[in-house]
Amino acid sequence: MRVFLLVPFITILLCNSGCDISTSPPAIIPEAEIDSSVYFYELSRESSIPVNKKLFYINRSLVYSRPGKDSMLAKGLYRKIYLHNSIKQYDSSRYYADELIEYAGRGKDTLYLARGYYRKSRIFAYLNNPEESFKNAIESKKYYQALGESSQVGMRLLEMAISQERLGDYSGSQESATESLVYLDPLENRQYVASAYNCIAISYRKQKLYENAIREYDSSLQYVSSAADSISVLNNIALLERDKGNLESAIALWASVDTTGLHPKTKARITDNLAYARWLKEPSSNVLDELDTALRIRLEVKDVEGLQASYSHLSEYFGFSDRPKALLYAKKYLDVTRMYNNPEDQLDALKKLIYLTEEGDAQSYASKYVLLNDSLETAKLRAKNAFTKIKYDYTRAEQQKLKYKSEKEKAEILLQKERTENFILLTIVIGVAIIWYLWNSLQKTKGQARVAREKQEAIYNTETRLSKRVHDELANGIYNVMTQLEENVANKGILDRLERIYMLTRNISRESIGIDTGAVFPEELASMLGSYPPGNTKIVILGLETISWHQIAREKKIVLYRVLQELMTNMKKHSNATLVGITFSDSYKMLKITYSDNGVGAPADVLKYGNGLRNTENRILFVKGCITFETEKGFRAEIQLPY
């Protein structure tokens, strides 16, 4: 759809590019269209070529441009508007300003929307239509505010102030100019700051608040950045002094300006104002040459605004000495004011004509004066109301946006608060669940540990009880039988077997006897270990006294005792070792015991199927420990128990 909308526009450009200038484009043209667009755009910026040739190049650039985010189209249109303005082709510049605004609006290009409305505002300013200039300036300001470009916002406010001043809304003009100072940087925007103070001063002067005006003019002079700007402000101060009746001060200010090398418009303004002030001070003064010089310059440079002043001053100058000439200049004065669309100066011209013409014509001019004056007052009131309404509507729209934004932010805050509350609630639920799970797991672990202790205690108690019964009942019973057999002189072989059975039951009782796990546990453990080796076996125990036995739980001491007891029994039965080493050490809350001997090792079937070694492994696992066996080059076992 966007491409079809641009077809008529490109067709016009193709026609323009062929009609604006007869000069052919350079022979070498880049092949890529985007490169061609940039190429012709840069040619249009050459300062040494005339405007019509610049327009030719910018038209070629636009023909090669294509719509899109990175297109040269918006940039080219903006340049084209400026070039048409520079040669006062305001209808063309206005047309392309509308094209730029439409194109930027479709693409939601805030920057070129701001620039498009700015150009349109300037066009209406050139056409002396301050109301439309104001409307477009405020639109441009809106988009520049969205972009956060403070300086541009300040400049648009200054243009609004100038529009308001031209339509007689002096208080509104002062308000806009004062607001512009908030956005303008005194260092980077000195020229515009000076203009803002100058605009405020003009509004004060028009309201005859001369002292306030002087103060603002002085402020303006502090920021002027060029001789031309200084002369402009000095001219305004001189006008103020003239309005106050201080003609000598006004003449002194204008006379102090050296007009050599000044822009023709400025030179004509100073020359005309100085001559007119001298004539006002001394009506017999011959200042006609200076007045004519100023008029000639203004006619040459087509300074329409300046011509109004020249014709007005010449009409007054000849008012008493040459009435026909005074009437001629008064009529020219009226014509120029109509051309410039300046109703206030039209009223001044009509006043002169009423005074200079005969009664019949004077009556006609008087009627026009009354009608225009009423119309002007109505227009001023309408313009003032229009300015107020535009600013009100704009402010209201901004307030609505802020309200919507505030409500949206409030809703987002409430939503975020709800999300945060839900998150906190979820976190609490998860936290409680984790705590409950950990607590439950801990209780379960404690329960398992308690059951393990109870089982271990039951095993220990059972072993102790069985040991006592073996000692008290079985061993004693066998001993009684042996005594009776000896008295009855029994077979010696039977007595020997009974004695071995007695010794065996006594050893079983000793192995299963109760274990003291208190302070004497290390001595009891050492005693048990030392009681096993036969006469030809040496046992070495290291590190037993370095262990913090009071930190080890009772059931773990019992398990360790039984396991080492089983290892010593295994050594005695199967190893035939001559050297046994047992080392105790601890590290990071872990008790480590290493058993090793130089015997023949344990047979594989014993390791795999033997009840004794299997029991040791079960016992260790029962208290969360571990045990490993090695049978190469003797027998080796490593035990690890957590504290």
GIGI-V210515 format. One record per backbone hydrogen bond with DSSP energy under -0.5 kcal/mol. CO is the residue of the C=O (numbers start at 1). NH is the residue of the N-H. If there is no record, write none. Layout:
BEGIN
CO_NH + CO_NH
END
This chain:
BEGIN
1_5 + 2_6 + 3_6 + 3_7 + 4_7 + 4_8 + 6_10 + 7_11 + 8_12 + 9_13 + 10_14 + 11_15 + 12_16 + 13_17 + 14_18 + 15_18 + 15_19 + 16_20 + 27_29 + 32_36 + 33_37 + 34_38 + 35_39 + 36_40 + 37_41 + 38_42 + 39_43 + 40_44 + 42_45 + 43_46 + 46_49 + 50_54 + 51_55 + 52_56 + 53_57 + 54_58 + 55_59 + 56_60 + 57_61 + 58_62 + 59_63 + 60_64 + 61_65 + 68_71 + 72_76 + 73_77 + 74_78 + 75_79 + 76_80 + 77_81 + 78_82 + 79_83 + 80_84 + 81_85 + 82_86 + 83_87 + 84_87 + 84_89 + 85_88 + 88_90 + 89_93 + 90_94 + 91_95 + 92_96 + 93_97 + 94_98 + 95_99 + 96_100 + 97_101 + 98_102 + 99_103 + 100_104 + 101_105 + 102_106 + 103_107 + 104_109 + 105_108 + 108_110 + 109_113 + 110_114 + 111_115 + 112_116 + 113_117 + 114_118 + 115_119 + 116_120 + 117_121 + 118_122 + 119_123 + 120_124 + 121_125 + 122_126 + 123_127 + 124_129 + 125_128 + 129_133 + 130_134 + 131_135 + 132_136 + 133_137 + 134_138 + 135_139 + 136_140 + 137_141 + 138_142 + 139_143 + 140_144 + 141_145 + 142_146 + 143_147 + 144_148 + 144_149 + 145_148 + 148_150 + 149_153 + 150_154 + 151_155 + 152_156 + 153_157 + 154_158 + 155_159 + 156_160 + 157_161 + 158_162 + 159_163 + 160_164 + 161_165 + 162_166 + 163_167 + 164_169 + 165_168 + 168_170 + 169_173 + 170_174 + 171_175 + 172_176 + 173_177 + 174_178 + 175_179 + 176_180 + 177_181 + 178_182 + 179_182 + 179_183 + 180_183 + 180_184 + 184_186 + 185_189 + 187_190 + 189_193 + 190_194 + 191_195 + 192_196 + 193_197 + 194_198 + 195_199 + 196_200 + 197_201 + 198_202 + 199_203 + 200_204 + 201_205 + 202_206 + 203_207 + 204_209 + 205_208 + 208_210 + 209_213 + 210_214 + 211_215 + 212_216 + 213_217 + 214_218 + 215_219 + 216_220 + 217_221 + 218_222 + 219_223 + 220_223 + 220_224 + 226_230 + 227_231 + 228_232 + 229_233 + 230_234 + 231_235 + 232_236 + 233_237 + 234_238 + 235_239 + 236_240 + 237_241 + 238_242 + 239_243 + 240_244 + 241_245 + 241_246 + 242_245 + 245_247 + 246_250 + 247_251 + 248_252 + 249_253 + 250_254 + 251_255 + 252_256 + 254_257 + 256_258 + 257_259 + 259_262 + 263_267 + 264_268 + 265_269 + 266_270 + 267_271 + 268_272 + 269_273 + 270_274 + 271_275 + 272_276 + 273_277 + 274_278 + 275_279 + 276_280 + 277_281 + 278_282 + 282_285 + 285_287 + 287_291 + 288_292 + 289_293 + 290_294 + 291_295 + 292_296 + 293_297 + 294_298 + 295_299 + 296_300 + 297_301 + 298_302 + 298_303 + 302_304 + 303_307 + 304_308 + 305_309 + 306_310 + 307_311 + 308_312 + 309_313 + 310_314 + 311_315 + 312_316 + 313_317 + 314_318 + 316_319 + 318_322 + 322_326 + 323_327 + 324_328 + 325_329 + 326_330 + 327_331 + 328_332 + 329_333 + 330_334 + 331_335 + 332_336 + 333_337 + 334_338 + 335_339 + 336_340 + 337_341 + 337_342 + 341_343 + 342_346 + 343_347 + 344_348 + 345_349 + 346_350 + 347_351 + 348_352 + 349_353 + 350_354 + 351_355 + 352_356 + 353_357 + 358_362 + 359_363 + 360_364 + 361_365 + 362_366 + 363_367 + 364_368 + 365_369 + 366_370 + 367_371 + 368_372 + 369_373 + 370_374 + 371_375 + 372_376 + 373_377 + 374_378 + 375_379 + 376_380 + 377_381 + 378_382 + 379_383 + 380_384 + 381_385 + 382_386 + 383_387 + 384_388 + 385_389 + 386_390 + 387_391 + 388_392 + 389_393 + 390_394 + 391_395 + 392_396 + 393_397 + 394_398 + 395_399 + 396_400 + 397_401 + 398_402 + 399_403 + 400_404 + 401_405 + 402_406 + 403_407 + 404_408 + 405_409 + 406_410 + 407_411 + 408_412 + 409_413 + 410_414 + 411_415 + 412_416 + 413_417 + 414_418 + 415_419 + 416_420 + 417_421 + 418_422 + 419_423 + 420_424 + 421_425 + 422_426 + 423_427 + 424_428 + 425_429 + 426_430 + 427_431 + 428_432 + 429_433 + 430_434 + 431_435 + 432_436 + 433_437 + 434_438 + 435_439 + 436_440 + 437_441 + 438_442 + 439_443 + 440_444 + 441_445 + 442_446 + 443_447 + 444_448 + 445_449 + 446_450 + 447_451 + 448_452 + 449_453 + 450_454 + 451_455 + 452_456 + 453_457 + 454_458 + 455_459 + 456_460 + 457_461 + 458_462 + 459_463 + 460_464 + 461_465 + 462_466 + 463_467 + 464_468 + 465_469 + 466_470 + 467_471 + 468_472 + 469_473 + 469_474 + 470_475 + 471_476 + 473_477 + 474_478 + 475_479 + 476_480 + 477_481 + 478_482 + 479_483 + 480_484 + 481_485 + 482_486 + 483_487 + 484_488 + 485_490 + 486_489 + 491_495 + 492_496 + 493_497 + 494_498 + 495_499 + 496_500 + 497_501 + 498_502 + 499_503 + 500_504 + 501_505 + 502_506 + 503_507 + 504_508 + 505_509 + 506_510 + 507_511 + 508_512 + 510_513 + 515_517 + 518_521 + 520_524 + 521_525 + 522_526 + 523_527 + 524_528 + 525_529 + 526_530 + 527_531 + 528_531 + 529_532 + 529_533 + 534_537 + 538_580 + 540_582 + 542_584 + 543_546 + 544_547 + 547_549 + 548_551 + 549_552 + 553_557 + 554_558 + 555_559 + 556_560 + 557_561 + 558_562 + 559_563 + 560_564 + 561_565 + 562_566 + 563_567 + 564_568 + 565_569 + 566_570 + 567_571 + 568_572 + 569_573 + 570_574 + 570_575 + 571_575 + 571_576 + 575_600 + 578_538 + 579_598 + 580_540 + 581_596 + 582_542 + 583_594 + 585_592 + 589_643 + 590_587 + 591_641 + 592_585 + 593_595 + 593_639 + 594_583 + 595_637 + 596_581 + 597_635 + 603_607 + 604_608 + 605_609 + 605_610 + 606_610 + 610_614 + 611_615 + 612_616 + 613_617 + 614_618 + 615_619 + 616_620 + 617_621 + 618_622 + 619_623 + 620_623 + 620_625 + 621_624 + 626_640 + 628_638 + 630_636 + 631_634 + 635_597 + 636_630 + 637_595 + 638_628 + 639_593 + 640_626 + 641_591
END
